[in-house]
Amino acid sequence: MTSSILPAHSRRRRAVFLGFLTGIGLGAAVLVALAGAGRISWPRRLPAEEELRESRRNAIVRAVEKTRGAVVTIRAEGQRRIESPRDELQWYPFRPGRLTSYEWVGSGFFIDDDGYILTNEHVVRGAASLVVSVADATHGASIPAELVGEAPQYDLALLRVPLDAIQSSGRLTGEAPYVVAPEIGDSDDLWIGEWAIAIGSPFGTELGDLKPSVSVGVISAVQRDLPANEEIGVGPYLAMIQTDAEIHAGNSGGPLIDANGRVIGVNTVSWSSRYEGSGDIHFAIPINTAYWVAQELREFGEVRKPWIGWTVAEVEPDVRDRLQLPEEEGFLRVAEVVRDSPADRAGIRPGDILWRVQGVDPYSRARAERILFGTLVGKTIQVQIVRDGQQLDAMIDVIEDPGTKAEREARARQPLG
């Protein structure tokens, strides 16, 4: 028989060790019992793959997720004019030539929860019918749309899709809203170099997928003026947002958003430089302009023509020399003021030299008119003039043109049918 005799200090260490193990076991049993009773909760750690996935959800991803549901594809059907085989590849519905039926595609986006959709006027120009395709991550639907109004001078149009048509189309999934209205930003508060994200339907349905796509860039410039493109019948454009976010064919009418998912513009046009290899530059209509145009179209079916009651003309060379105006700048003078008009009531007089209108140099009649057209009826514009060598400020109330107002009211009185 073999016996084992341990020193006293070894026996004490063994007892302590056994007691330690017993304590751990009892503690674990208590924790398990409490967890089963719902008295404590275990901290949950995401698996490495999920943590990595969350790290990829940057500001751009979040902005797109926030706004993408508001974007729609607009399919227009009308009659196309063909001039040459080249026109088979790229078509604009306002060129002269042989007529044939055709379909083209653009983009748009909901601006409220009532089914109103903002897009470019050149997207719907010449269309006999319009169909809007709404899409989310799982399914989409195509619904006939009503043209509420057009504003060719701003290249904007307003459509409406009945809410019951959207709901019955099957887009409603669970508790998700069937119209997603985006947050509207402030295009007067843009920073050069901040993110710009263009969302739309490039190349329409050619890719067989109605879900909108995304291109990313920055705000390259603001307050850019573009001349009219007579070949395709668009422009001129005033105070546009320039971005290097690609605006492809079919993107017209879609939203340009910032990194917070707020709409800051309406994707409108790409401009090709005359310098070979320089690439296109892209422009959007500022949302502050587009949104009030949409409100005008919604309420009146057209944009009320602003009027202040003056006629302007370019300053003649001899007058420029006499007034010692800088030769490198263009200047306008007030040629005529209508009696009791807003300009007359503001103290404007024939012969006044226009120095600034709304803080901008109106170096041509076309630019002065565009500045005025960019002001909502009911607002006030600030004008700086030079009279007798002195610079004066004036505030002029903008009202609706009396002639077009009478015509609009006469149309409203005409019986339907």
Backbone hydrogen bonds, N-H to C=O, Kabsch-Sander energy under -0.5 kcal/mol:
donor,donor_aa,acceptor,acceptor_aa,energy
3,S,1,M,-0.5
5,I,3,S,-0.5
6,L,4,S,-0.6
11,R,7,P,-2.1
12,R,8,A,-2.0
13,R,9,H,-1.8
14,R,10,S,-2.3
15,A,11,R,-2.1
16,V,12,R,-2.3
17,F,13,R,-2.5
18,L,14,R,-2.5
19,G,15,A,-2.3
20,F,16,V,-2.2
21,L,17,F,-2.3
22,T,18,L,-2.2
23,G,19,G,-2.3
24,I,20,F,-2.2
25,G,21,L,-2.2
26,L,22,T,-2.4
27,G,23,G,-2.6
28,A,24,I,-2.6
29,A,25,G,-2.1
30,V,26,L,-2.1
31,L,27,G,-2.4
32,V,28,A,-2.5
33,A,29,A,-2.0
34,L,30,V,-2.5
35,A,31,L,-2.7
36,G,32,V,-2.3
37,A,33,A,-1.4
38,G,35,A,-1.3
39,R,34,L,-2.4
40,I,34,L,-0.6
51,E,47,P,-2.2
52,L,48,A,-2.2
53,R,49,E,-2.1
54,E,50,E,-2.4
55,S,51,E,-1.8
56,R,52,L,-0.8
56,R,53,R,-0.8
57,R,54,E,-1.4
58,N,56,R,-2.1
62,R,58,N,-2.4
63,A,59,A,-2.4
64,V,60,I,-2.4
65,E,61,V,-2.6
66,K,62,R,-1.8
67,T,63,A,-1.4
68,R,64,V,-3.1
70,A,67,T,-2.3
71,V,68,R,-1.6
72,V,108,G,-2.5
73,T,133,S,-2.3
74,I,106,G,-2.6
75,R,73,T,-0.6
75,R,131,V,-3.2
76,A,74,I,-0.6
76,A,104,W,-3.0
77,E,129,S,-2.3
78,G,102,Y,-2.4
79,Q,126,G,-0.6
80,R,78,G,-0.5
80,R,100,T,-5.4
82,I,80,R,-0.5
82,I,98,R,-3.0
87,D,84,S,-1.3
88,E,85,P,-1.5
89,L,86,R,-1.8
90,Q,86,R,-1.1
95,R,92,Y,-1.4
98,R,82,I,-2.3
100,T,80,R,-2.2
102,Y,78,G,-2.7
104,W,76,A,-2.3
106,G,74,I,-2.5
107,S,252,S,-2.8
108,G,72,V,-1.6
109,F,118,L,-1.5
110,F,70,A,-2.2
111,I,116,Y,-2.2
112,D,116,Y,-0.7
115,G,112,D,-0.7
117,I,159,L,-2.7
118,L,109,F,-2.5
119,T,157,A,-2.2
123,V,120,N,-0.8
124,V,120,N,-0.8
124,V,121,E,-0.8
125,R,121,E,-1.2
127,A,124,V,-2.0
128,A,77,E,-3.5
129,S,77,E,-1.6
131,V,75,R,-2.5
132,V,143,I,-3.1
133,S,73,T,-3.1
134,V,132,V,-0.6
134,V,141,A,-2.3
135,A,71,V,-0.6
136,D,139,H,-2.0
141,A,134,V,-2.2
143,I,132,V,-2.9
145,A,130,L,-2.5
146,E,160,R,-2.8
148,V,146,E,-0.8
148,V,158,L,-2.3
149,G,158,L,-1.5
150,E,301,G,-0.6
151,A,156,L,-2.8
154,Y,151,A,-1.7
155,D,151,A,-0.9
156,L,151,A,-1.6
157,A,119,T,-2.5
158,L,149,G,-2.6
159,L,117,I,-3.1
160,R,146,E,-2.1
161,V,115,G,-2.3
166,I,162,P,-1.6
167,Q,163,L,-2.6
168,S,164,D,-2.4
169,S,165,A,-0.7
170,G,167,Q,-1.1
171,R,166,I,-1.0
174,G,172,L,-0.5
176,A,173,T,-2.3
181,A,179,V,-0.7
183,E,261,G,-0.5
185,G,263,V,-2.8
187,S,185,G,-0.5
189,D,186,D,-1.6
193,G,219,I,-2.5
194,E,191,W,-2.0
196,A,217,G,-2.3
197,I,257,I,-2.6
198,A,215,S,-2.6
199,I,255,P,-2.1
200,G,213,S,-1.8
201,S,250,G,-0.9
203,F,249,A,-3.5
204,G,201,S,-1.9
206,E,203,F,-2.2
208,G,205,T,-1.6
213,S,200,G,-2.8
215,S,198,A,-2.1
217,G,196,A,-2.7
219,I,194,E,-2.4
220,S,218,V,-0.8
220,S,242,Q,-2.3
221,A,242,Q,-1.6
224,R,240,M,-2.3
226,L,237,Y,-2.6
229,N,234,V,-3.3
230,E,228,A,-0.8
232,I,229,N,-0.6
233,G,229,N,-1.4
234,V,229,N,-1.4
237,Y,226,L,-2.2
240,M,224,R,-3.6
241,I,284,A,-2.8
242,Q,221,A,-2.8
242,Q,240,M,-0.5
243,T,282,H,-2.5
244,D,218,V,-1.4
248,H,246,E,-0.6
251,N,248,H,-2.3
253,G,267,N,-3.4
254,G,251,N,-2.4
256,L,265,G,-2.7
257,I,197,I,-2.9
257,I,255,P,-0.5
258,D,262,R,-2.0
261,G,258,D,-2.0
263,V,183,E,-2.8
264,I,256,L,-3.3
265,G,256,L,-1.5
266,V,285,I,-2.1
267,N,254,G,-2.7
267,N,265,G,-0.5
268,T,283,F,-2.2
269,V,283,F,-1.6
271,W,281,I,-3.8
273,S,279,G,-0.9
276,E,274,R,-0.6
278,S,275,Y,-1.8
281,I,271,W,-2.4
282,H,243,T,-1.4
283,F,269,V,-2.7
284,A,241,I,-2.3
285,I,266,V,-2.4
287,I,264,I,-2.0
289,T,286,P,-0.6
290,A,286,P,-2.4
291,Y,287,I,-3.0
292,W,288,N,-1.1
293,V,289,T,-1.9
294,A,290,A,-2.2
295,Q,291,Y,-1.8
296,E,292,W,-2.1
297,L,293,V,-2.6
298,R,294,A,-2.4
299,E,295,Q,-2.1
300,F,296,E,-3.1
301,G,296,E,-0.6
301,G,297,L,-1.4
302,E,296,E,-0.7
304,R,302,E,-0.7
307,W,399,I,-2.2
311,T,336,E,-2.5
313,A,333,R,-2.4
315,V,331,F,-2.0
320,R,316,E,-2.5
321,D,317,P,-2.5
322,R,318,D,-2.2
323,L,319,V,-2.4
324,Q,320,R,-0.6
324,Q,321,D,-0.6
325,L,320,R,-2.3
329,E,326,P,-1.0
332,L,354,L,-0.7
333,R,313,A,-3.2
334,V,352,D,-2.8
335,A,311,T,-2.8
335,A,333,R,-0.7
336,E,311,T,-1.7
338,V,309,G,-3.0
341,S,338,V,-1.8
343,A,308,I,-2.9
345,R,341,S,-2.7
346,A,342,P,-1.4
347,G,344,D,-1.3
348,I,343,A,-2.4
351,G,334,V,-3.4
352,D,349,R,-1.9
353,I,386,V,-2.2
354,L,332,L,-2.8
354,L,352,D,-0.5
355,W,353,I,-0.6
355,W,384,Q,-3.0
356,R,384,Q,-1.7
357,V,360,V,-2.6
358,Q,382,Q,-3.4
360,V,357,V,-1.5
363,Y,361,D,-1.7
368,A,364,S,-2.4
369,E,365,R,-2.4
370,R,366,A,-2.2
371,I,367,R,-2.4
372,L,368,A,-1.9
373,F,369,E,-2.8
374,G,370,R,-1.3
375,T,372,L,-1.9
378,G,398,V,-2.7
379,K,376,L,-2.3
381,I,396,I,-2.7
383,V,394,A,-3.1
384,Q,356,R,-3.0
385,I,383,V,-0.5
385,I,392,L,-2.8
386,V,353,I,-2.1
387,R,390,Q,-2.9
390,Q,387,R,-1.9
392,L,385,I,-3.0
392,L,390,Q,-0.5
394,A,383,V,-2.5
396,I,381,I,-2.7
396,I,394,A,-0.5
398,V,379,K,-3.0
399,I,307,W,-2.2
399,I,397,D,-0.5
401,D,305,K,-3.2
405,K,401,D,-2.5
406,A,402,P,-2.0
407,E,403,G,-1.9
408,R,404,T,-2.5
409,E,405,K,-2.5
410,A,406,A,-2.0
411,R,407,E,-2.2
412,A,408,R,-1.9
413,R,409,E,-1.1
414,Q,410,A,-0.7
414,Q,411,R,-0.8
